[in-house]
Amino acid sequence: MKVDKAKSTQNKVFILCWIAYASAYLCRVNLSVAIPSIQQYFSWSKTSLGLVGSSFFWIYGIGQLINGYLGDRVSGRTFIFIGLMASAITNIIFGFTPIAMGMIILWAINGYFQSMLWGPIIKILTKWFPKEQNTRVSVGISTSMIGGYLLSWSFSYQFLKYASWYWVFIVPGIIVLFYAFVWFFIMKREPYCLIDGLNFNTSIEKELVHKHDEKGLTLSKFIRKNKLWTVAIACIAQGIIKEGISLWGPAFLMEKHHSDTFSSISSILLIPFMNLGGILFSGWLNKKFAYNHKWTIMALFSASILPIFGLLLFVNHSMPVGGLLLGTCSALMYGANTLLLSVIPMDYAKYNKTSTVAGFLNFSCYMGAGISGVLIGAISDYWGWNGILIIWILMAVLGVIMILHSSLSNLAREKVYD
């Protein structure tokens, strides 16, 4: 009975975490659907709108660095409640804002509060589930991103069909504000040890760390000692591709085929479904690689080059083909994202740095995304979309090189300790 109760509690915690992160996407990726309508409504350039998106990415990234560190030291339940509530309120205010600078500032604020979610969620899941389930739990929680995308984009298109752009922000804000309180009153506090019937943390407690004590290292020394800077550069490259598609994918397809929002919806909504496939595929592929996460990540980066070349050659043929190729690239990056930002941080639970590492790598990813947001807008305005595709190819190659360097460094380090 105790085991059944423990597993029931685990499932409840997982579902609450899943809904929390999926609901956050209602107040996050709604901008990408609203961009064409906002541009038409205010007659703004894509460069200006790119700054709105980039402000989110940059502040979100910085917030990940700060809040990832704090997330290992405070209650994840309270931290996530504050993040959801504040993000929801910011979205509601955004819907009433008529000037570009106001939107840039508000979306940056939204980015900070959204950064309070991922690291603490990974920390909570690490405490409630044994290490043997890391890949399964990571893949599972990563599907919340897809659920959030589908809900956000579906709702947003319906709002744009029957109302103006500002409802794309006001209504999701109200929904997420409601769930923030649901989370706070239903979510259980994190256990110091697993509840009776399951040994939650024995896999962490019994795992031996190296003779030197890495728990007391500063963040910068910890990053250097574990060669996390190489993984961080790969995260930047992944962020440029993944979030570039997320922010500009709808506009890319619509401009290439001179279509409006509603005639292109089927091709655009294909992307989140393919992202889900990419996440599930990464779990399967990681198993085939005997859970060697970094070799799996290199394979995903390498494979992403093919659909980008396909976009260079075939995107003008038809919108479904363009959507399929764009979705394939996005799916592969989502697969890499699952391993980079979920599985790898979980490996550092033995140092009590799960949230810190997740925050640092997420910070790196969104620094890349911040560069991507304004860069794509500017290059699209002046040189067209092909220049963006070439940059994505270069970033995929960079990702492979950095993860290979990290993997070889870890092998050398293990030989030293052997």
C-alpha positions as CSV (number, residue, x, y, z in Angstrom):
1,M,0.0,0.0,0.0
2,K,2.8,2.4,0.9
3,V,4.5,1.8,-2.5
4,D,1.2,2.4,-4.3
5,K,0.7,5.6,-2.4
6,A,4.2,6.7,-3.1
7,K,3.8,6.1,-6.8
8,S,0.5,7.9,-6.9
9,T,2.1,10.9,-5.2
10,Q,4.9,10.8,-7.8
11,N,2.4,10.8,-10.7
12,K,0.5,13.7,-9.1
13,V,3.7,15.7,-8.7
14,F,4.7,15.0,-12.3
15,I,1.3,16.0,-13.7
16,L,1.3,19.2,-11.7
17,C,4.8,20.0,-13.0
18,W,3.8,19.1,-16.6
19,I,0.7,21.4,-16.5
20,A,2.7,24.2,-14.9
21,Y,5.3,24.3,-17.7
22,A,2.7,23.7,-20.5
23,S,0.6,26.6,-19.1
24,A,3.6,28.9,-19.0
25,Y,3.9,28.5,-22.8
26,L,0.4,30.1,-23.1
27,C,2.1,33.3,-21.9
28,R,5.3,32.7,-23.9
29,V,5.0,31.6,-27.5
30,N,1.7,33.5,-28.1
31,L,3.9,36.3,-29.4
32,S,5.1,34.4,-32.5
33,V,1.6,33.9,-33.7
34,A,0.6,37.5,-33.0
35,I,3.7,39.0,-34.7
36,P,2.1,39.4,-38.2
37,S,-1.0,40.9,-36.8
38,I,0.9,43.3,-34.5
39,Q,3.1,44.3,-37.4
40,Q,0.1,45.0,-39.6
41,Y,-1.8,46.8,-36.8
42,F,1.1,49.2,-35.9
43,S,3.1,49.1,-39.2
44,W,6.3,48.2,-37.4
45,S,9.3,46.6,-39.0
46,K,10.4,43.0,-38.3
47,T,13.5,44.4,-36.7
48,S,11.4,46.2,-34.1
49,L,9.4,43.1,-33.4
50,G,12.5,41.0,-33.3
51,L,13.7,43.3,-30.4
52,V,10.5,42.4,-28.5
53,G,11.3,38.7,-28.9
54,S,15.0,39.1,-28.2
55,S,14.3,41.1,-25.0
56,F,12.5,38.0,-23.7
57,F,15.3,35.7,-24.7
58,W,18.1,37.8,-23.2
59,I,16.4,38.5,-19.9
60,Y,15.1,34.9,-19.7
61,G,18.6,33.7,-20.1
62,I,20.0,36.0,-17.4
63,G,17.1,35.0,-15.2
64,Q,17.9,31.3,-15.7
65,L,21.4,32.0,-14.4
66,I,20.1,33.8,-11.3
67,N,17.0,31.7,-10.6
68,G,18.7,28.4,-11.4
69,Y,21.1,29.2,-8.6
70,L,18.3,30.3,-6.2
71,G,16.2,27.3,-7.2
72,D,18.6,25.0,-5.4
73,R,18.2,27.0,-2.2
74,V,14.5,27.9,-1.9
75,S,11.2,26.1,-2.1
76,G,10.5,25.2,-5.7
77,R,6.7,25.2,-5.0
78,T,6.8,28.9,-4.0
79,F,9.3,29.9,-6.7
80,I,7.1,28.4,-9.4
81,F,4.0,30.0,-8.0
82,I,5.6,33.5,-8.2
83,G,6.9,32.9,-11.7
84,L,3.5,31.8,-13.1
85,M,1.5,34.5,-11.4
86,A,3.8,37.3,-12.4
87,S,4.1,36.1,-16.0
88,A,0.3,35.9,-16.3
89,I,-0.1,39.5,-15.0
90,T,2.6,40.7,-17.4
91,N,0.8,39.2,-20.3
92,I,-2.5,40.9,-19.4
93,I,-0.7,44.3,-19.2
94,F,1.0,43.6,-22.5
95,G,-2.3,43.3,-24.2
96,F,-3.1,46.9,-23.3
97,T,0.3,48.3,-24.4
98,P,0.3,50.3,-27.7
99,I,4.0,51.3,-28.0
100,A,7.0,49.2,-29.1
101,M,9.2,50.2,-26.2
102,G,6.5,49.3,-23.7
103,M,6.2,45.9,-25.3
104,I,10.0,45.4,-25.3
105,I,10.1,46.2,-21.6
106,L,7.1,44.1,-20.6
107,W,8.2,41.1,-22.7
108,A,11.6,41.3,-21.0
109,I,9.9,41.3,-17.6
110,N,7.9,38.3,-18.7
111,G,11.1,36.6,-19.7
112,Y,12.5,37.0,-16.2
113,F,9.5,35.5,-14.4
114,Q,9.3,32.6,-16.9
115,S,12.9,31.9,-16.0
116,M,11.8,31.0,-12.5
117,L,10.2,27.7,-13.7
118,W,12.4,25.2,-15.5
119,G,15.3,24.8,-13.0
120,P,13.0,24.4,-10.0
121,I,10.8,21.9,-11.9
122,I,13.8,19.8,-12.8
123,K,14.9,20.0,-9.1
124,I,11.5,18.9,-7.9
125,L,11.4,15.9,-10.3
126,T,14.9,14.9,-9.3
127,K,13.8,14.7,-5.7
128,W,10.7,12.8,-6.4
129,F,12.0,10.3,-8.9
130,P,15.1,8.0,-8.7
131,K,18.1,8.5,-11.0
132,E,17.3,5.4,-13.0
133,Q,14.2,7.2,-14.3
134,N,16.0,10.3,-15.4
135,T,15.7,9.8,-19.2
136,R,12.0,8.8,-18.9
137,V,11.1,11.7,-16.7
138,S,13.1,14.2,-18.8
139,V,11.4,13.1,-22.0
140,G,8.1,13.2,-20.2
141,I,8.4,16.7,-18.8
142,S,9.8,18.0,-22.1
143,T,6.6,17.0,-23.8
144,S,5.0,19.8,-21.8
145,M,6.7,22.3,-24.2
146,I,4.8,20.7,-27.0
147,G,1.5,20.7,-25.2
148,G,2.1,24.3,-24.4
149,Y,2.9,25.1,-28.0
150,L,-0.2,23.4,-29.3
151,L,-2.5,25.0,-26.8
152,S,-1.0,28.5,-27.2
153,W,-0.9,28.4,-31.0
154,S,-4.3,26.9,-31.3
155,F,-5.9,29.4,-28.9
156,S,-4.0,32.3,-30.5
157,Y,-5.2,31.5,-34.0
158,Q,-8.8,31.3,-32.8
159,F,-8.5,34.7,-31.0
160,L,-7.0,36.3,-34.1
161,K,-9.7,34.8,-36.3
162,Y,-12.5,36.4,-34.3
163,A,-10.9,39.2,-32.3
164,S,-7.9,41.5,-32.2
165,W,-4.2,40.7,-31.4
166,Y,-4.4,41.8,-27.8
167,W,-6.7,39.0,-26.7
168,V,-3.9,36.6,-27.6
169,F,-2.2,37.9,-24.4
170,I,-5.1,38.8,-22.1
171,V,-7.0,35.5,-22.1
172,P,-3.9,33.3,-21.6
173,G,-2.8,35.6,-18.8
174,I,-6.1,35.0,-17.0
175,I,-5.9,31.2,-17.5
176,V,-2.3,31.0,-16.2
177,L,-3.1,33.3,-13.2
178,F,-5.8,30.8,-12.2
179,Y,-3.5,27.8,-12.5
180,A,-0.8,29.5,-10.4
181,F,-3.1,29.3,-7.4
182,V,-4.1,25.8,-8.3
183,W,-0.4,24.9,-8.3
184,F,0.3,26.6,-4.9
185,F,-2.5,25.0,-3.0
186,I,-2.3,21.4,-4.5
187,M,1.5,20.9,-5.0
188,K,3.2,19.0,-2.2
189,R,6.4,20.3,-0.6
190,E,9.6,18.7,-1.8
191,P,10.6,15.6,0.3
192,Y,14.0,15.5,2.1
193,C,13.8,11.8,1.4
194,L,11.4,9.7,-0.5
195,I,8.2,8.9,1.3
196,D,7.8,5.5,2.9
197,G,7.7,2.6,0.4
198,L,10.2,4.1,-2.1
199,N,13.8,5.2,-1.5
200,F,13.7,8.5,-3.4
201,N,17.2,9.7,-2.9
202,T,19.2,6.5,-2.3
203,S,20.5,6.6,-5.8
204,I,21.9,10.1,-5.1
205,E,23.0,9.6,-1.6
206,K,24.9,6.3,-2.3
207,E,26.5,7.7,-5.4
208,L,30.2,8.4,-4.8
209,V,31.6,11.7,-5.8
210,H,35.3,12.3,-6.6
211,K,37.6,12.6,-3.7
212,H,37.8,16.4,-4.1
213,D,34.7,18.2,-2.9
214,E,32.9,19.9,-5.8
215,K,29.9,20.9,-3.7
216,G,31.9,23.9,-2.3
217,L,33.1,25.2,-5.6
218,T,31.9,28.5,-7.0
219,L,29.8,28.4,-10.1
220,S,32.6,29.5,-12.4
221,K,35.0,27.0,-11.0
222,F,32.4,24.2,-11.2
223,I,31.8,25.1,-14.8
224,R,35.5,25.1,-15.7
225,K,36.2,21.8,-13.8
226,N,33.3,20.0,-15.5
227,K,33.9,21.5,-18.9
228,L,30.4,22.8,-18.9
229,W,31.4,25.8,-21.0
230,T,31.6,23.5,-24.1
231,V,28.1,22.3,-23.4
232,A,27.0,25.9,-23.0
233,I,28.3,26.9,-26.4
234,A,26.4,23.9,-27.9
235,C,23.3,25.3,-26.1
236,I,23.8,28.7,-27.7
237,A,24.0,27.1,-31.1
238,Q,20.9,25.0,-30.4
239,G,19.1,28.1,-29.1
240,I,19.8,30.1,-32.2
241,I,18.2,27.3,-34.3
242,K,15.4,26.1,-32.1
243,E,14.1,29.5,-30.9
244,G,14.7,31.1,-34.3
245,I,12.2,28.6,-35.7
246,S,9.9,29.1,-32.7
247,L,9.7,32.9,-33.1
248,W,10.0,33.3,-36.9
249,G,8.8,29.9,-38.3
250,P,5.2,31.1,-38.9
251,A,6.4,34.4,-40.6
252,F,9.0,32.4,-42.6
253,L,6.4,30.1,-44.2
254,M,3.8,32.8,-44.7
255,E,6.3,35.1,-46.5
256,K,7.8,32.4,-48.6
257,H,4.3,31.4,-49.9
258,H,2.6,34.8,-49.7
259,S,-0.2,33.4,-47.6
260,D,-2.1,34.8,-44.6
261,T,-2.3,33.5,-41.1
262,F,-5.3,31.3,-41.6
263,S,-4.5,29.6,-44.9
264,S,-1.1,28.6,-43.4
265,I,-2.3,27.3,-40.1
266,S,-2.2,23.5,-41.0
267,S,1.4,23.7,-42.0
268,I,2.4,25.8,-39.0
269,L,0.6,23.6,-36.5
270,L,2.4,20.6,-37.9
271,I,5.6,21.9,-36.3
272,P,4.6,21.3,-32.6
273,F,3.5,17.7,-33.4
274,M,6.8,17.1,-35.0
275,N,8.6,18.6,-32.0
276,L,6.8,16.0,-29.9
277,G,8.2,13.3,-32.2
278,G,11.7,14.8,-31.8
279,I,11.5,14.6,-28.0
280,L,10.3,11.0,-28.1
281,F,12.9,10.1,-30.7
282,S,15.7,11.5,-28.6
283,G,14.7,9.2,-25.7
284,W,14.7,6.2,-28.1
285,L,18.0,7.2,-29.7
286,N,19.6,7.8,-26.3
287,K,18.7,4.3,-25.3
288,K,20.2,3.0,-28.6
289,F,23.4,4.9,-27.7
290,A,23.4,3.1,-24.3
291,Y,22.4,6.4,-22.6
292,N,25.6,8.2,-23.8
293,H,23.8,11.5,-23.9
294,K,26.5,13.5,-25.7
295,W,26.8,11.1,-28.6
296,T,23.1,11.3,-29.0
297,I,23.2,15.1,-29.0
298,M,25.9,15.0,-31.7
299,A,23.8,12.7,-33.8
300,L,20.8,15.1,-33.5
301,F,22.8,18.2,-34.4
302,S,24.3,16.4,-37.4
303,A,20.9,15.2,-38.6
304,S,19.5,18.7,-38.4
305,I,21.7,19.9,-41.2
306,L,19.8,17.8,-43.8
307,P,16.4,19.5,-43.5
308,I,18.0,23.0,-43.4
309,F,19.6,22.2,-46.8
310,G,16.2,21.0,-47.9
311,L,14.7,24.3,-47.0
312,L,17.4,26.1,-49.1
313,L,16.4,23.9,-52.1
314,F,12.7,23.1,-51.8
315,V,10.9,25.6,-49.5
316,N,9.4,27.5,-52.4
317,H,7.9,24.3,-53.9
318,S,4.9,24.1,-51.5
319,M,4.0,25.2,-48.0
320,P,3.5,21.6,-46.7
321,V,7.0,20.7,-47.9
322,G,8.4,23.8,-46.2
323,G,6.4,23.1,-43.0
324,L,7.7,19.5,-43.0
325,L,11.3,20.5,-43.4
326,L,11.1,23.3,-40.9
327,G,9.3,20.9,-38.5
328,T,12.0,18.2,-38.9
329,C,14.8,20.6,-38.0
330,S,12.8,21.9,-35.1
331,A,12.0,18.4,-33.9
332,L,15.7,17.4,-33.9
333,M,16.6,20.5,-32.0
334,Y,13.9,19.8,-29.4
335,G,15.4,16.3,-29.0
336,A,18.8,17.8,-28.4
337,N,17.2,20.4,-26.0
338,T,15.7,17.6,-23.9
339,L,19.1,16.0,-23.3
340,L,21.0,19.3,-22.9
341,L,18.6,20.9,-20.5
342,S,17.0,18.0,-18.6
343,V,19.1,14.8,-18.6
344,I,22.6,16.5,-18.3
345,P,21.5,18.7,-15.3
346,M,20.1,15.6,-13.6
347,D,23.6,14.1,-13.6
348,Y,24.7,16.8,-11.2
349,A,22.1,16.0,-8.5
350,K,24.9,14.4,-6.4
351,Y,26.4,17.9,-6.0
352,N,23.0,19.5,-5.2
353,K,23.5,21.6,-8.4
354,T,20.6,20.3,-10.6
355,S,18.8,23.6,-10.7
356,T,22.1,25.5,-11.0
357,V,23.3,23.5,-14.0
358,A,19.8,23.6,-15.6
359,G,19.8,27.3,-15.2
360,F,23.3,27.8,-16.6
361,L,22.6,25.7,-19.7
362,N,19.2,27.3,-20.2
363,F,20.9,30.7,-19.8
364,S,23.2,29.7,-22.6
365,C,20.4,28.5,-24.8
366,Y,18.5,31.7,-24.5
367,M,21.5,33.9,-25.1
368,G,21.6,32.2,-28.4
369,A,17.9,32.7,-28.8
370,G,18.3,36.4,-28.0
371,I,20.9,36.8,-30.7
372,S,18.6,34.8,-33.0
373,G,15.5,36.9,-32.4
374,V,16.9,40.3,-33.6
375,L,19.4,38.8,-36.0
376,I,16.8,36.9,-38.0
377,G,14.5,40.0,-38.1
378,A,17.4,42.2,-39.3
379,I,18.8,39.7,-41.9
380,S,15.3,38.9,-43.2
381,D,14.7,42.7,-43.7
382,Y,18.0,43.2,-45.6
383,W,19.2,39.8,-47.1
384,G,16.3,37.5,-47.1
385,W,15.7,34.1,-45.4
386,N,18.5,32.1,-47.2
387,G,21.1,33.9,-45.1
388,I,19.3,32.7,-41.9
389,L,19.4,29.1,-43.2
390,I,23.1,29.2,-43.8
391,I,23.6,30.5,-40.2
392,W,21.6,27.6,-38.9
393,I,23.8,25.1,-40.7
394,L,26.9,26.7,-39.2
395,M,25.4,26.6,-35.8
396,A,24.6,22.9,-36.2
397,V,28.2,22.2,-37.1
398,L,29.4,24.2,-34.1
399,G,27.1,22.2,-31.8
400,V,28.7,18.9,-33.0
401,I,32.2,20.3,-32.4
402,M,31.5,21.5,-28.9
403,I,29.8,18.4,-27.7
404,L,32.5,16.2,-29.2
405,H,35.1,18.4,-27.3
406,S,33.1,18.0,-24.1
407,S,32.8,14.2,-24.5
408,L,36.5,13.7,-25.2
409,S,37.4,16.0,-22.2
410,N,35.2,13.9,-19.9
411,L,36.8,10.7,-21.1
412,A,40.2,12.1,-20.4
413,R,39.1,13.2,-16.9
414,E,37.7,9.7,-16.1
415,K,41.0,8.1,-17.0
416,V,42.7,10.5,-14.6
417,Y,40.4,9.4,-11.7
418,D,40.7,5.7,-12.7
